């Protein structure tokens, strides 16, 4: 009985670890307006910020060409469109979108997003992460090898990057990249052009909620309780 009580008390000091969405962008209008050409860059869940990197932006349909993963209705599913990418052979990994998200209280960070490539867009998309919000590190290179196509649920598992855990300065980018081992952009289909578009949707940052560290006073009370229980148990014996 004494051992069972000790186990219950020990477990009561640790919070359950729960997988949860930290932040999400669905880019839909905050108040549904039946217009996919309008939208919002405010996160639909949690908090964070979005910035364009050397591109121009607008909103466009999230349902065209098979649609994104967003469960919103046909008339309210907006995607975040980017265009005006770098000229052929220039600005490798400098054009795209950046997201800043605090991961305080979470670990084992995973990023998911949908991305529609137009025919003339850059075929290759480089995912980068930052632990200080300034310096970015290449992590995953994706191949968008079809035009006018949604590539759904791109997944980047950063659970091996402990610096991404519990980090108020965490950020990530998705940027256009030269074709591997070249100094040129490859097109998703046909020929590369600066007017090619990438359309983002359902960008989600998830993680596991970290267990809070008990205060020293909590530990003291716990140990004192164990001592009293042990003393009482010995007296009964």
ROSE-4610 file (N, C-alpha, C; in Angstrom, 1 decimal, always signed):
// ROSE-4610
residu = [X/X/X/X/X/X/X/X/X/X/X/X/X/X/X/X/X/X/X/X/X/X/X/X/X/X/X/X/X/X/X/X/X/X/X/X/X/X/X/X/X/X/X/X/X/X/X/X/X/X/X/X/X/X/X/X/X/X/X/X/X/X/X/X/X/X/X/X/X/X/X/X/X/X/X/X/X/X/X/X/X/X/X/X/X/X/X/X/X/X/X/X/X/X/X/X/X/X/X/X/X/X/X/X/X/X/X/X/X/X/X/X/X/X/X/X/X/X/X/X/X/X/X/X/X/X/X/X/X/X/X/X/X/X/X/X/X/X/X/X/X/X/X/X/X/X/X/X/X/X/X/X/X/X/X/X/X/X/X/X/X/X/X/X/X/X/X/X/X/X/X/X/X/X/X/X/X/X/X/X/X/X/X/X/X/X/X/X/X/X/X/X/X/X/X/X/X/X/X/X/X/X/X/X/X/X/X/X/X/X/X/X/X/X/X/X/X/X/X/X/X/X/X/X/X/X/X/X/X/X/X/X/X/X/X/X/X/X/X/X/X/X/X/X/X/X/X/X/X/X/X/X/X/X/X/X/X/X/X/X/X/X/X/X/X/X/X/X/X/X/X/X/X/X/X/X/X/X/X/X/X/X/X/X/X/X/X/X/X/X/X/X/X/X/X/X/X/X/X/X/X/X/X/X/X/X/X/X/X/X/X/X/X/X/X/X/X/X/X/X/X/X/X/X/X/X/X/X/X/X/X/X/X/X/X/X/X/X/X/X/X/X/X/X/X/X/X/X/X/X/X/X/X/X/X/X/X/X/X/X/X/X/X/X/X/X/X/X/X/X/X/X/X/X/X/X/X/X/X/X/X/X/X/X/X/X/X/X/X/X/X/X/X/X/X/X/X/X/X/X/X/X/X/X/X/X/X/X/X/X/X/X/X/X/X/X/X/X/X/X/X/X/X/X/X/X/X/X/X/X/X/X/X/X/X/X/X/X/X/X/X/X/X/X/X/X/X/X/X/X/X/X/X/X/X/X/X/X/X/X/X/X/X/X/X/X/X/X/X/X/X/X/X/X/X/X/X/X/X/X/X/X/X/X/X/X/X/X/X/X/X/X/X/X/X/X/X/X/X/X/X/X/X/X/X/X/X/X/X/X/X/X/X/X/X/X/X/X/X/X/X/X/X/X/X/X/X/X/X/X/X/X/X/X/X/X/X/X/X/X/X/X/X/X/X/X/X/X/X/X/X/X/X/X/X/X/X/X/X/X/X/X/X/X/X/X/X/X/X/X/X/X/X/X/X/X/X/X/X/X/X/X/X/X/X/X/X/X/X/X/X/X/X/X/X/X/X/X/X/X/X/X/X/X/X/X/X/X/X/X/X/X/X/X/X/X/X/X/X/X/X/X/X/X/X/X/X/X/X/X/X/X/X/X/X/X/X/X/X/X/X/X/X/X/X/X/X/X/X/X/X/X/X/X/X/X/X/X/X/X/X/X/X/X/X/X/X/X/X/X/X/X/X/X/X/X/X/X/X/X/X/X/X/X/X/X/X/X/X/X/X/X/X/X/X/X/X/X/X/X/X/X/X/X/X/X/X/X/X/X/X]
num = [1/1/1/2/2/2/3/3/3/4/4/4/5/5/5/6/6/6/7/7/7/8/8/8/9/9/9/10/10/10/11/11/11/12/12/12/13/13/13/14/14/14/15/15/15/16/16/16/17/17/17/18/18/18/19/19/19/20/20/20/21/21/21/22/22/22/23/23/23/24/24/24/25/25/25/26/26/26/27/27/27/28/28/28/29/29/29/30/30/30/31/31/31/32/32/32/33/33/33/34/34/34/35/35/35/36/36/36/37/37/37/38/38/38/39/39/39/40/40/40/41/41/41/42/42/42/43/43/43/44/44/44/45/45/45/46/46/46/47/47/47/48/48/48/49/49/49/50/50/50/51/51/51/52/52/52/53/53/53/54/54/54/55/55/55/56/56/56/57/57/57/58/58/58/59/59/59/60/60/60/61/61/61/62/62/62/63/63/63/64/64/64/65/65/65/66/66/66/67/67/67/68/68/68/69/69/69/70/70/70/71/71/71/72/72/72/73/73/73/74/74/74/75/75/75/76/76/76/77/77/77/78/78/78/79/79/79/80/80/80/81/81/81/82/82/82/83/83/83/84/84/84/85/85/85/86/86/86/87/87/87/88/88/88/89/89/89/90/90/90/91/91/91/92/92/92/93/93/93/94/94/94/95/95/95/96/96/96/97/97/97/98/98/98/99/99/99/100/100/100/101/101/101/102/102/102/103/103/103/104/104/104/105/105/105/106/106/106/107/107/107/108/108/108/109/109/109/110/110/110/111/111/111/112/112/112/113/113/113/114/114/114/115/115/115/116/116/116/117/117/117/118/118/118/119/119/119/120/120/120/121/121/121/122/122/122/123/123/123/124/124/124/125/125/125/126/126/126/127/127/127/128/128/128/129/129/129/130/130/130/131/131/131/132/132/132/133/133/133/134/134/134/135/135/135/136/136/136/137/137/137/138/138/138/139/139/139/140/140/140/141/141/141/142/142/142/143/143/143/144/144/144/145/145/145/146/146/146/147/147/147/148/148/148/149/149/149/150/150/150/151/151/151/152/152/152/153/153/153/154/154/154/155/155/155/156/156/156/157/157/157/158/158/158/159/159/159/160/160/160/161/161/161/162/162/162/163/163/163/164/164/164/165/165/165/166/166/166/167/167/167/168/168/168/169/169/169/170/170/170/171/171/171/172/172/172/173/173/173/174/174/174/175/175/175/176/176/176/177/177/177/178/178/178/179/179/179/180/180/180/181/181/181/182/182/182/183/183/183/184/184/184/185/185/185/186/186/186/187/187/187/188/188/188/189/189/189/190/190/190/191/191/191/192/192/192/193/193/193/194/194/194/195/195/195/196/196/196/197/197/197/198/198/198/199/199/199/200/200/200/201/201/201/202/202/202/203/203/203/204/204/204/205/205/205/206/206/206/207/207/207/208/208/208/209/209/209/210/210/210/211/211/211/212/212/212/213/213/213/214/214/214/215/215/215/216/216/216/217/217/217/218/218/218/219/219/219/220/220/220/221/221/221/222/222/222/223/223/223/224/224/224/225/225/225/226/226/226/227/227/227/228/228/228/229/229/229/230/230/230/231/231/231/232/232/232/233/233/233/234/234/234/235/235/235/236/236/236/237/237/237]
x = [+0.8/+0.0/+0.9/+1.9/+2.8/+3.4/+3.9/+4.5/+3.5/+2.3/+1.3/+1.0/+1.0/+0.8/+1.9/+3.2/+4.4/+4.3/+3.8/+3.7/+2.7/+1.6/+0.5/+1.0/+1.7/+2.3/+3.3/+4.1/+5.2/+4.6/+3.5/+2.9/+2.2/+1.7/+1.0/+1.9/+3.2/+4.1/+4.4/+4.1/+4.4/+3.2/+3.2/+2.0/+2.1/+0.9/+0.9/+1.4/+2.2/+2.7/+1.7/+1.2/+0.2/+0.6/+0.4/+0.7/-0.4/+0.0/-0.9/-0.4/-1.4/-1.0/-0.6/+0.6/+1.0/+0.5/+0.6/+0.1/-0.3/-1.3/-1.8/-2.2/-1.9/-2.4/-3.3/-4.6/-5.4/-5.6/-5.2/-5.3/-6.7/-7.7/-9.1/-9.4/-10.4/-10.9/-11.4/-11.1/-11.5/-13.0/-13.7/-15.2/-15.4/-16.0/-16.2/-17.0/-16.4/-17.0/-17.2/-17.2/-17.5/-16.6/-15.3/-14.4/-13.0/-12.5/-11.2/-10.1/-10.4/-9.4/-9.1/-9.8/-9.5/-9.1/-8.4/-7.9/-7.2/-6.5/-5.8/-4.5/-3.5/-2.2/-2.1/-3.1/-3.2/-3.4/-2.6/-2.8/-4.3/-4.8/-6.2/-6.1/-5.0/-4.8/-3.4/-3.4/-2.2/-1.7/-0.4/+0.2/+1.5/+1.8/+3.0/+2.9/+4.0/+4.0/+4.5/+4.1/+4.5/+5.1/+6.1/+6.7/+7.1/+6.9/+7.3/+8.8/+9.5/+10.9/+11.1/+11.3/+11.5/+10.5/+9.2/+8.1/+7.0/+6.0/+4.8/+3.7/+2.7/+1.7/+0.3/-0.6/-2.1/-2.8/-4.1/-4.8/-5.5/-5.6/-6.2/-6.8/-7.6/-8.3/-7.5/-8.0/-7.3/-7.9/-8.9/-9.6/-9.2/-8.6/-8.3/-7.3/-7.3/-6.4/-6.3/-7.5/-7.5/-7.7/-7.3/-7.4/-6.4/-6.4/-5.4/-6.1/-5.4/-6.0/-7.0/-7.1/-8.0/-9.4/-10.1/-11.5/-12.5/-12.1/-13.1/-13.9/-15.0/-15.9/-15.3/-15.8/-15.3/-15.2/-16.1/-16.1/-15.3/-14.8/-14.1/-12.6/-12.2/-10.8/-9.9/-9.2/-8.2/-6.8/-5.9/-4.5/-3.7/-2.5/-1.6/-0.6/-0.9/-0.1/+1.1/+2.2/+3.4/+3.9/+4.4/+4.9/+6.0/+6.6/+7.7/+9.0/+9.2/+10.4/+11.7/+12.8/+14.1/+14.3/+15.1/+15.4/+16.3/+16.2/+16.9/+18.4/+18.9/+20.3/+20.7/+19.7/+20.0/+19.3/+19.8/+19.2/+18.7/+19.6/+19.3/+18.9/+17.8/+17.3/+17.0/+16.6/+16.4/+14.9/+14.1/+12.8/+11.8/+10.8/+9.7/+9.0/+8.8/+8.0/+8.7/+8.6/+9.2/+8.1/+8.1/+7.2/+8.0/+7.6/+8.1/+7.1/+7.5/+6.6/+7.3/+6.8/+7.4/+7.0/+7.9/+7.6/+7.7/+7.6/+7.7/+6.6/+7.0/+6.1/+5.9/+6.7/+6.6/+7.9/+7.9/+9.1/+8.7/+9.7/+9.5/+8.6/+9.2/+8.4/+8.3/+7.1/+6.9/+6.2/+6.6/+5.9/+5.2/+4.0/+3.3/+2.8/+2.8/+2.2/+1.8/+0.9/+0.5/+1.1/+1.5/+2.1/+1.7/+1.0/+0.7/+1.7/+2.3/+3.3/+2.6/+2.9/+2.4/+3.4/+3.0/+3.9/+5.2/+5.3/+6.6/+7.3/+6.8/+7.4/+8.7/+9.5/+10.7/+10.2/+10.8/+10.5/+10.9/+12.0/+12.6/+12.3/+11.9/+11.6/+12.5/+13.2/+14.1/+13.5/+13.4/+12.9/+14.2/+14.1/+15.1/+14.5/+15.3/+14.9/+15.9/+15.4/+16.3/+16.0/+17.1/+16.9/+17.0/+17.4/+17.6/+16.7/+16.0/+15.2/+16.0/+17.3/+18.1/+18.9/+19.6/+20.4/+19.6/+19.6/+18.8/+19.6/+19.2/+19.9/+19.1/+19.6/+19.0/+18.6/+17.4/+17.0/+16.4/+15.4/+14.8/+14.6/+14.8/+14.6/+13.5/+12.4/+11.3/+11.3/+10.8/+10.7/+9.3/+8.9/+7.6/+7.6/+7.6/+7.8/+6.6/+5.6/+4.4/+3.8/+3.3/+2.8/+1.3/+0.7/-0.7/-1.1/-0.3/-0.6/-0.3/-1.2/-1.1/-0.2/+0.9/+1.6/+1.2/+0.4/-0.2/+0.6/+0.5/+1.0/+2.5/+3.3/+4.7/+5.0/+5.9/+6.1/+7.6/+7.9/+9.3/+9.4/+10.0/+10.1/+11.4/+11.3/+12.4/+12.6/+12.1/+12.2/+13.7/+14.5/+16.0/+16.7/+16.1/+16.7/+16.2/+17.0/+16.5/+16.5/+17.2/+17.2/+15.9/+15.1/+13.8/+12.7/+13.1/+12.1/+12.1/+10.9/+10.8/+11.6/+11.4/+12.3/+11.4/+11.5/+10.7/+11.1/+12.4/+12.9/+12.9/+12.1/+12.1/+11.5/+12.0/+11.4/+11.8/+11.0/+11.4/+11.0/+11.6/+11.4/+11.1/+10.4/+10.3/+10.7/+11.8/+12.3/+12.7/+12.7/+13.0/+14.5/+14.8/+16.2/+16.6/+17.9/+18.4/+18.2/+18.1/+18.1/+19.4/+19.4/+20.6/+21.8/+22.9/+24.2/+24.2/+23.3/+23.3/+23.3/+23.3/+23.2/+22.0/+21.0/+19.8/+18.5/+17.4/+16.1/+15.6/+15.0/+14.2/+12.8/+12.0/+10.6/+9.8/+8.7/+7.8/+7.3/+7.1/+6.7/+7.0/+7.1/+7.4/+8.8/+8.8/+10.0/+9.9/+11.0/+11.0/+10.7/+9.9/+9.6/+9.4/+9.8/+9.6/+8.2/+7.3/+5.8/+5.2/+6.0/+5.5/+5.0/+4.1/+3.5/+3.7/+3.9/+3.7/+2.5/+1.6/+0.5/+0.4/+0.6/+0.6/-0.7/-0.9/-2.1/-1.9/-2.7/-2.7/-1.4/-0.7/+0.7/+0.5/+1.0/+0.8/+2.1/+2.2/+3.3/+2.8/+3.3/+2.8/+3.9/+3.6/+4.7/+4.0/+4.9/+4.4/+4.5/+3.5/+3.5/+4.5/+5.4/+6.4/+5.8/+6.3/+5.8/+6.4/+5.6/+6.1/+7.1/+8.1/+9.0/+8.5/+8.3/+7.7/+8.6/+8.0/+8.7/+9.4/+10.5/+11.3/+10.4/+9.4/+8.5/+7.7/+7.3/+6.5/+7.3/+8.6/+9.5/+9.6/+9.8/+9.9/+8.7/+7.5/+6.3/+6.2/+6.5/+6.4/+7.3/+8.6/+9.5/+9.1/+8.6/+8.1/+6.9/+6.1/+4.9/+5.4/+6.4/+6.9/+7.5/+8.2/+8.8/+7.8/+6.7/+5.7/+5.0/+4.7/+4.1/+4.9/+6.3/+7.2/+7.2/+7.2/+7.3/+6.0/+4.8/+3.6/+3.6/+4.1/+4.1/+4.9/+6.1/+7.0/+6.4/+5.6/+5.0/+3.9/+3.2/+2.2/+2.8/+3.9/+4.6/+5.2]
y = [-1.2/+0.0/+1.3/+1.2/+2.4/+2.7/+1.6/+1.8/+2.4/+1.9/+2.4/+3.9/+4.4/+5.8/+6.6/+6.1/+6.8/+7.0/+5.9/+6.0/+7.1/+7.1/+8.1/+9.5/+9.7/+11.0/+11.4/+10.5/+10.8/+11.2/+10.5/+10.8/+12.1/+12.5/+13.7/+14.9/+14.8/+15.9/+16.1/+15.2/+15.3/+15.5/+16.5/+16.7/+15.8/+15.4/+14.5/+15.2/+14.5/+15.1/+14.9/+16.0/+15.9/+16.5/+15.8/+16.4/+17.4/+18.6/+19.6/+20.5/+21.2/+22.2/+23.5/+24.0/+25.3/+26.5/+26.5/+27.6/+27.0/+27.7/+27.3/+28.5/+28.5/+29.5/+28.7/+29.1/+28.6/+29.7/+30.9/+32.1/+32.5/+31.9/+32.3/+33.6/+34.3/+35.5/+35.2/+36.1/+35.9/+35.7/+36.6/+36.4/+35.9/+34.7/+34.1/+35.1/+35.3/+36.3/+35.7/+34.4/+33.7/+34.2/+34.6/+35.2/+34.7/+33.8/+33.2/+34.1/+35.3/+36.2/+37.2/+37.0/+37.7/+36.7/+37.2/+36.3/+37.0/+36.2/+36.8/+36.1/+36.9/+36.3/+36.1/+36.5/+36.3/+34.8/+34.2/+32.7/+32.4/+31.3/+30.9/+30.2/+29.8/+29.1/+29.6/+29.9/+30.3/+31.7/+31.9/+33.2/+33.0/+34.0/+34.0/+35.1/+35.2/+36.2/+35.6/+36.2/+35.8/+37.0/+36.7/+37.8/+37.3/+38.1/+37.7/+38.0/+37.2/+37.4/+37.6/+38.8/+39.2/+38.7/+38.6/+38.2/+39.1/+39.2/+39.9/+38.8/+39.3/+38.3/+38.7/+37.8/+38.0/+36.8/+36.7/+35.5/+34.9/+33.6/+33.0/+31.7/+31.0/+29.8/+28.7/+28.2/+27.0/+25.7/+25.8/+24.6/+24.3/+25.2/+25.0/+23.8/+23.1/+22.1/+21.0/+20.6/+19.5/+20.0/+21.2/+21.8/+21.4/+22.2/+22.0/+21.1/+20.9/+20.1/+20.8/+22.1/+23.0/+22.5/+22.1/+21.6/+22.7/+23.9/+25.0/+24.8/+25.4/+25.2/+25.8/+25.4/+25.8/+27.3/+28.0/+29.5/+30.2/+29.6/+30.3/+29.8/+28.9/+28.3/+29.1/+30.0/+30.9/+30.3/+30.6/+30.2/+31.5/+31.4/+32.6/+32.5/+33.3/+33.2/+34.2/+33.6/+34.4/+34.3/+35.5/+35.5/+36.6/+36.8/+37.8/+37.3/+36.0/+35.3/+35.8/+35.4/+35.9/+35.5/+36.3/+36.0/+34.7/+34.1/+32.8/+33.0/+32.1/+32.1/+33.1/+33.7/+34.7/+34.4/+34.9/+34.9/+33.5/+32.6/+31.2/+31.2/+30.6/+30.4/+31.8/+32.8/+34.1/+34.6/+33.8/+34.2/+33.2/+33.7/+32.8/+33.4/+32.6/+33.0/+32.6/+33.5/+33.2/+33.2/+32.3/+32.2/+32.3/+33.1/+33.2/+32.7/+31.7/+31.0/+30.7/+31.2/+30.8/+29.4/+28.5/+27.1/+27.0/+28.1/+28.0/+27.0/+26.1/+25.1/+23.8/+23.7/+22.6/+22.1/+20.8/+20.1/+19.2/+18.5/+17.6/+18.3/+19.4/+20.3/+19.7/+19.7/+19.2/+20.3/+20.5/+21.5/+20.8/+21.2/+20.6/+21.8/+21.7/+22.7/+22.1/+22.8/+22.5/+23.6/+23.2/+24.2/+23.8/+24.7/+24.6/+25.2/+24.4/+24.9/+25.2/+26.4/+26.7/+26.0/+26.0/+25.4/+26.0/+27.3/+28.0/+28.4/+27.9/+28.1/+27.3/+27.7/+26.9/+25.5/+24.5/+23.1/+22.8/+23.3/+22.9/+24.0/+23.5/+24.3/+23.9/+24.9/+24.6/+25.0/+24.0/+24.4/+24.7/+25.8/+26.2/+26.5/+26.3/+26.7/+27.6/+28.4/+29.3/+29.1/+29.1/+29.1/+30.4/+31.5/+32.8/+33.8/+33.4/+34.2/+35.0/+34.8/+35.5/+34.6/+33.7/+32.8/+31.5/+31.2/+30.0/+28.9/+27.7/+26.5/+25.6/+25.1/+24.2/+22.9/+22.4/+21.2/+20.2/+20.5/+19.6/+20.3/+19.5/+20.0/+19.2/+19.9/+19.2/+19.4/+18.4/+18.5/+18.6/+19.8/+20.0/+19.7/+18.5/+18.1/+18.0/+18.8/+18.9/+20.3/+20.8/+22.2/+22.2/+23.3/+23.4/+22.3/+22.0/+20.9/+21.2/+20.8/+20.9/+19.8/+20.1/+19.1/+19.2/+18.2/+18.3/+17.7/+18.3/+17.8/+17.5/+18.5/+18.5/+18.4/+17.5/+17.3/+17.4/+18.3/+18.5/+18.2/+17.1/+16.6/+17.2/+18.1/+18.7/+18.2/+17.0/+16.5/+16.2/+16.0/+15.8/+17.1/+18.3/+19.6/+20.1/+19.8/+20.2/+21.7/+22.4/+23.9/+24.5/+23.7/+24.2/+24.1/+23.3/+23.1/+24.3/+24.7/+25.7/+27.0/+27.4/+28.5/+29.7/+30.8/+31.9/+32.6/+32.2/+32.9/+31.9/+30.8/+29.9/+30.5/+30.1/+30.6/+29.6/+29.6/+28.8/+29.5/+29.0/+29.6/+28.5/+28.8/+28.0/+28.9/+28.5/+29.4/+28.7/+29.4/+28.7/+28.5/+27.3/+26.9/+26.4/+26.6/+26.1/+24.5/+24.0/+22.5/+22.0/+20.9/+20.3/+20.2/+20.7/+20.6/+21.5/+22.6/+23.5/+24.9/+25.9/+27.3/+27.9/+27.1/+27.5/+26.9/+27.7/+27.2/+26.2/+25.1/+24.2/+24.5/+24.4/+24.7/+23.4/+23.6/+22.5/+21.8/+22.6/+22.1/+23.3/+23.0/+24.0/+24.7/+26.0/+26.7/+27.7/+27.9/+28.7/+30.2/+30.9/+32.3/+33.0/+34.3/+35.0/+35.2/+35.0/+35.1/+33.8/+32.8/+31.6/+31.8/+31.0/+31.2/+30.0/+30.2/+29.2/+29.7/+28.8/+29.1/+28.2/+28.8/+28.1/+28.0/+26.9/+26.7/+25.8/+25.9/+25.0/+24.7/+25.8/+25.8/+25.5/+24.4/+24.0/+23.7/+24.3/+24.0/+23.2/+22.0/+21.2/+20.7/+20.2/+19.7/+19.0/+18.6/+17.9/+18.9/+19.1/+20.0/+19.4/+20.3/+19.9/+19.9/+19.0/+18.9/+20.1/+20.8/+21.9/+21.4/+22.1/+21.7/+22.1/+21.2/+21.6/+22.5/+23.4/+24.4/+23.6/+24.2/+23.5/+23.2/+24.1/+23.9/+22.6/+22.4/+21.2/+19.9/+19.9/+18.8/+18.6/+19.7/+19.6/+19.0/+19.4/+18.9/+17.4/+17.1/+15.7/+14.8/+15.2/+14.4/+14.3/+15.4/+15.4/+14.4/+14.4/+13.5/+12.1/+11.8/+10.4/+10.0/+10.9/+10.6/+10.3/+11.1/+10.8/+9.5/+9.2/+8.0/+6.8/+6.9/+5.8/+5.6/+6.7/+6.5/+5.8/+6.2/+5.6/+4.1/+3.8/+2.4/+1.6/+2.1/+1.3/+1.1/+2.1/+2.0/+0.9/+0.8/-0.2/-1.6/-1.7/-3.0/-3.4]
z = [+0.0/+0.0/+0.0/+0.8/+0.9/-0.4/-1.1/-2.4/-3.5/-3.4/-4.3/-4.1/-2.8/-2.5/-3.0/-2.8/-3.3/-4.8/-5.6/-7.0/-7.4/-6.7/-7.0/-6.8/-5.7/-5.4/-6.4/-6.8/-7.8/-9.2/-9.6/-10.8/-10.8/-9.6/-9.5/-9.7/-9.6/-9.8/-11.2/-12.1/-13.5/-14.3/-15.2/-16.1/-17.3/-17.7/-18.9/-20.1/-21.0/-22.2/-23.3/-23.9/-24.9/-26.2/-27.3/-28.6/-28.9/-29.4/-29.7/-30.8/-31.5/-32.4/-31.7/-32.0/-31.4/-32.1/-33.4/-34.2/-35.6/-36.2/-37.5/-38.3/-39.6/-40.5/-41.5/-41.7/-42.8/-43.8/-43.5/-44.4/-44.9/-44.2/-44.6/-43.9/-44.4/-43.8/-42.4/-41.5/-40.1/-40.0/-40.7/-40.9/-42.3/-42.4/-43.7/-44.6/-45.8/-46.8/-48.2/-48.3/-49.6/-50.7/-50.4/-51.4/-51.1/-52.0/-51.7/-52.2/-52.8/-53.1/-52.0/-50.8/-49.6/-48.6/-47.5/-46.5/-45.4/-44.6/-43.4/-43.2/-42.8/-42.4/-40.9/-40.2/-38.7/-38.5/-37.6/-37.3/-36.9/-37.5/-37.1/-35.8/-35.3/-34.0/-33.5/-32.2/-31.6/-32.0/-31.9/-32.3/-33.1/-33.9/-34.7/-35.7/-36.5/-37.6/-38.9/-40.0/-41.3/-42.1/-42.8/-43.6/-45.0/-46.0/-47.4/-47.6/-48.3/-48.6/-50.1/-50.5/-51.8/-52.8/-52.4/-53.3/-53.0/-53.9/-53.7/-53.3/-52.6/-52.1/-52.4/-52.3/-52.5/-51.9/-52.1/-51.7/-52.9/-52.9/-54.1/-53.6/-54.5/-54.1/-53.5/-52.4/-51.8/-52.2/-53.1/-53.6/-55.1/-55.8/-57.2/-57.3/-58.5/-58.8/-57.7/-57.3/-56.3/-54.9/-54.6/-53.3/-52.3/-51.2/-50.1/-49.1/-47.9/-46.8/-46.0/-46.2/-45.4/-45.5/-44.4/-44.5/-44.7/-44.9/-45.1/-46.4/-46.4/-47.6/-48.8/-50.0/-51.3/-51.4/-50.9/-51.1/-50.1/-49.1/-48.1/-47.8/-48.6/-48.5/-49.3/-48.6/-49.2/-49.0/-50.0/-49.9/-50.0/-49.5/-49.5/-50.7/-51.7/-52.9/-53.0/-53.5/-53.7/-55.1/-55.6/-57.0/-57.0/-58.2/-58.3/-57.8/-58.1/-57.6/-58.4/-57.9/-58.4/-59.9/-60.6/-62.0/-62.0/-63.1/-63.3/-62.9/-62.1/-61.7/-60.6/-60.0/-58.9/-57.6/-56.5/-55.2/-54.8/-54.9/-54.4/-52.9/-52.6/-51.3/-50.5/-51.3/-50.7/-50.9/-51.7/-52.0/-51.5/-50.8/-50.3/-49.1/-48.0/-46.9/-45.6/-44.6/-43.3/-42.2/-41.3/-40.2/-38.9/-38.0/-36.6/-35.6/-34.8/-33.9/-32.6/-31.5/-30.2/-29.9/-29.5/-29.1/-27.6/-26.8/-25.4/-24.9/-24.0/-23.5/-24.4/-25.5/-26.4/-26.8/-27.1/-27.6/-28.7/-29.4/-30.5/-31.6/-32.1/-33.0/-34.4/-35.0/-36.3/-37.1/-38.4/-39.2/-40.4/-40.7/-41.8/-42.7/-44.0/-44.8/-46.2/-46.8/-48.2/-49.1/-50.3/-51.2/-52.7/-53.3/-54.8/-55.6/-56.5/-57.5/-58.8/-59.4/-60.7/-61.7/-63.0/-64.0/-64.1/-63.9/-64.1/-62.8/-61.7/-60.4/-60.2/-59.2/-58.9/-58.5/-59.0/-58.7/-57.3/-56.8/-55.5/-54.5/-53.3/-52.2/-51.0/-50.5/-49.4/-48.0/-47.1/-45.8/-44.9/-44.2/-43.3/-41.9/-40.9/-39.5/-38.9/-37.9/-37.1/-35.7/-34.9/-33.4/-32.8/-33.6/-33.0/-33.8/-34.8/-35.6/-36.7/-36.7/-37.7/-38.6/-38.1/-38.8/-39.2/-40.5/-40.9/-41.4/-41.1/-41.4/-42.4/-43.5/-44.4/-43.7/-43.9/-43.3/-44.2/-45.0/-45.9/-47.3/-48.3/-49.7/-50.3/-50.8/-51.4/-52.9/-53.6/-55.0/-55.5/-56.0/-56.5/-58.0/-58.4/-59.8/-60.6/-60.3/-61.2/-61.0/-62.2/-62.2/-61.9/-61.5/-61.1/-60.2/-59.2/-58.4/-56.9/-56.0/-54.6/-54.1/-53.4/-52.6/-51.2/-50.7/-49.4/-48.3/-47.2/-46.0/-46.1/-46.6/-46.5/-45.0/-44.6/-43.2/-42.9/-41.9/-41.4/-40.0/-39.6/-38.2/-37.6/-36.7/-36.0/-34.6/-34.3/-33.0/-32.6/-33.6/-33.3/-33.0/-33.3/-33.1/-31.7/-30.7/-29.4/-29.2/-30.0/-29.8/-30.3/-31.1/-31.5/-30.4/-29.3/-28.2/-27.3/-26.8/-25.8/-26.1/-27.4/-27.9/-28.4/-27.7/-28.1/-29.4/-29.9/-31.1/-32.3/-32.2/-33.3/-34.5/-35.7/-37.0/-38.0/-39.2/-40.3/-41.6/-42.7/-44.0/-45.0/-46.0/-47.2/-48.4/-49.0/-50.1/-51.3/-52.5/-53.8/-53.8/-54.4/-54.4/-55.8/-56.2/-57.4/-57.5/-58.6/-58.8/-58.2/-57.5/-56.9/-57.9/-57.4/-58.1/-59.4/-59.4/-60.5/-59.9/-60.8/-60.4/-61.1/-61.4/-62.1/-61.4/-61.5/-61.1/-62.1/-61.6/-62.5/-62.3/-63.4/-63.3/-62.9/-62.2/-61.9/-63.1/-64.2/-65.5/-66.5/-67.7/-68.8/-68.4/-68.4/-68.2/-67.0/-66.3/-65.1/-65.5/-64.7/-64.9/-63.6/-63.5/-62.2/-61.8/-62.8/-62.6/-62.1/-61.9/-61.3/-59.9/-59.5/-58.1/-57.2/-56.0/-54.9/-54.1/-53.7/-52.9/-51.7/-50.5/-49.3/-48.6/-47.9/-47.1/-45.9/-44.9/-43.8/-43.2/-42.9/-42.3/-40.8/-40.3/-38.9/-38.2/-37.0/-36.1/-34.9/-34.7/-33.6/-32.8/-31.6/-30.7/-29.5/-28.6/-27.4/-26.2/-25.5/-24.3/-23.3/-22.8/-21.9/-20.5/-19.6/-18.2/-17.4/-16.7/-15.9/-14.8/-14.5/-13.4/-12.1/-11.1/-9.8/-9.1/-8.3/-7.5/-6.4/-5.9/-4.8/-3.6/-3.3/-2.2/-2.4/-3.6/-3.9/-3.7/-4.1/-3.8/-2.3/-1.5/-0.1/+0.6/+0.1/+0.7/+0.3/-0.9/-1.3/-0.5/-0.3/+0.5/+2.0/+2.5/+3.9/+4.0/+3.1/+3.1/+3.1/+2.2/+2.1/+3.5/+4.1/+5.4/+6.5/+6.5/+7.5/+7.2/+5.9/+5.6/+5.9/+5.7/+6.0/+7.5/+8.3/+9.7/+10.2/+9.7/+10.1/+9.7/+8.6/+8.1/+9.0/+9.4/+10.3/+11.7/+12.2/+13.5/+13.5/+12.4/+12.3/+12.2/+11.6/+11.5/+12.9]
